[in-house]
Amino acid sequence: MNKSKIRIVVFSLFISIMIIIMIIIFFAFKPRSIHIDKEVNVYMSGEPNFIETMRLNIEGEFDKNIFKEDSFYGDIRIEGLIDPKGELLNIIFYNGVGDLVYFNSSYFFSEFEHLGLIVIDRDFNEFCIVVYETNENASQSISHKPYKLISYPNENREESIKRFNKLKMKDDWLSYFKVE
């Protein structure tokens, strides 16, 4: 009689722990809505005195995954800097780095615009956006200098550079990218 009560208690405890683990996993990894609409400072590489204020608008869902890369579904616009003709393709983050690629499709042609990259922390609470300067004479040729840097939360230039350097450490591919 005593053994059967112990088995029931152990089984109940096991089921309770499993339910708690499932609830934690569900809430930790369910897609999170991102809504940011605020004025941010924009800094230019190589020009320490350059500063512009622009409106950053991010609307979408951030999906933090266990077994695959994190992703963002939505739209990122920076008034006057990122106002593309098309829609943002879903961003898949590899080691916290994703490309800002916009797709414009019409009946006669399709066009991709690669405008920059975004580097995030694990929860999309901190991020930096790097927008490349494009050459108007060539068809979207990208030079990695000069570029503009936006950091969130938005602070001064030094804090933005520190944040970018901290976030980029997760990815070897960005080691060539020097922020000044």
C-alpha positions in Angstrom: 0.0 0.0 0.0 2.8 2.4 0.9 4.6 1.7 -2.4 1.6 2.5 -4.5 1.1 5.8 -2.8 4.8 6.6 -3.4 4.4 5.7 -7.1 1.3 8.0 -7.4 3.1 10.9 -5.7 6.3 10.4 -7.8 4.2 10.1 -11.0 2.1 13.2 -10.1 5.3 15.1 -9.3 6.8 14.1 -12.7 3.7 15.2 -14.6 3.6 18.5 -12.7 7.3 19.2 -13.6 6.7 18.3 -17.2 3.7 20.7 -17.4 5.7 23.5 -15.8 8.6 22.9 -18.3 6.1 23.0 -21.2 4.6 26.3 -20.0 8.0 27.9 -19.7 9.1 26.7 -23.1 5.8 28.0 -24.6 6.1 31.5 -23.1 9.9 31.8 -23.7 9.7 30.9 -27.4 6.3 32.2 -28.6 6.6 35.0 -31.2 6.8 38.5 -29.7 5.3 41.6 -31.2 7.7 44.4 -31.9 6.4 47.9 -32.1 8.9 50.7 -32.1 8.1 54.2 -33.5 10.5 56.9 -32.2 13.0 59.5 -33.2 16.6 58.1 -33.4 20.0 59.5 -34.0 21.8 58.4 -37.1 25.6 58.5 -37.3 27.9 58.4 -40.4 31.0 56.3 -40.5 34.2 58.3 -40.6 32.5 61.5 -39.7 32.5 62.0 -35.9 30.5 65.2 -36.0 27.8 63.9 -38.3 24.4 63.4 -36.6 20.9 63.3 -38.0 17.6 62.7 -36.3 15.2 60.4 -38.2 12.0 58.4 -37.3 12.5 54.7 -36.9 9.5 52.5 -37.3 9.6 48.7 -36.7 6.4 46.7 -36.8 6.3 42.9 -36.8 6.9 39.7 -34.9 10.1 38.3 -33.6 10.2 34.6 -33.5 12.9 33.2 -31.2 13.5 29.5 -32.0 15.1 26.6 -30.2 16.1 24.4 -33.2 16.5 26.9 -36.0 17.6 30.4 -36.5 15.6 33.3 -35.1 13.5 35.3 -37.5 11.6 38.6 -37.9 8.4 39.0 -40.0 7.3 42.6 -40.5 8.6 45.9 -41.7 11.5 48.2 -40.8 11.5 51.8 -42.0 13.7 54.8 -41.2 12.1 57.9 -42.6 14.5 59.5 -45.2 17.0 56.6 -45.0 15.1 53.3 -45.6 12.0 54.1 -47.6 12.2 51.3 -50.2 9.6 50.7 -52.9 9.1 47.1 -51.9 8.4 44.9 -48.9 10.9 43.7 -46.4 11.7 40.0 -46.9 11.5 38.0 -43.7 14.8 38.4 -41.8 16.5 35.2 -40.7 19.2 35.9 -38.1 22.4 33.9 -38.2 24.3 34.5 -34.9 22.2 37.6 -34.4 22.9 39.2 -37.9 20.3 39.6 -40.5 20.2 41.3 -43.9 17.8 44.2 -44.8 16.6 43.0 -48.2 13.5 44.5 -49.7 11.6 42.9 -52.6 9.6 44.9 -55.2 7.6 43.0 -57.7 5.5 44.2 -60.6 4.0 42.5 -63.7 7.1 43.2 -65.8 10.1 43.0 -63.4 11.2 42.1 -59.9 13.8 43.9 -58.0 15.8 43.3 -54.8 17.2 46.1 -52.7 19.9 45.2 -50.2 20.0 48.2 -48.0 22.1 47.0 -45.0 22.1 44.7 -42.0 20.7 44.5 -38.5 22.5 43.0 -35.5 20.4 42.0 -32.5 20.8 40.6 -29.1 19.1 37.3 -28.3 15.7 39.0 -27.4 15.5 41.9 -29.8 15.8 44.3 -26.9 19.0 45.9 -28.3 20.0 46.2 -31.9 22.0 48.2 -34.4 21.1 48.9 -38.0 23.8 49.6 -40.5 22.6 51.2 -43.8 25.0 51.1 -46.7 25.5 54.0 -49.0 24.5 52.9 -52.5 26.1 54.1 -55.8 23.4 55.5 -58.0 25.4 55.0 -61.2 25.7 51.3 -60.7 22.8 48.9 -60.1 22.7 48.8 -56.3 26.4 48.3 -55.9 27.2 48.4 -52.2 30.2 49.9 -50.6 30.7 49.1 -46.9 32.1 52.6 -46.4 30.5 55.0 -45.9 27.5 53.7 -44.0 25.1 55.0 -41.4 24.6 53.5 -37.9 21.5 53.5 -35.9 21.5 52.0 -32.4 18.5 51.0 -30.1 18.1 52.0 -27.4 19.4 55.2 -29.0 22.2 57.0 -27.1 25.2 59.0 -28.1 27.7 58.0 -30.8 30.2 56.3 -28.5 27.5 54.2 -26.9 26.1 53.2 -30.3 29.6 52.1 -31.4 30.1 50.1 -28.2 26.7 48.4 -28.7 27.5 47.5 -32.3 30.9 46.1 -31.3 29.3 44.1 -28.5 26.6 42.6 -30.7 28.8 41.8 -33.6 31.1 39.7 -31.5 28.7 36.8 -32.0 29.6 36.6 -35.7 33.0 36.0 -37.3 31.6 37.3 -40.6 31.4 40.9 -39.2 34.9 40.9 -37.9 36.0 42.9 -41.0 33.4 45.5 -40.3 35.2 48.4 -38.5 33.0 50.9 -36.8 34.6 54.4 -36.2 
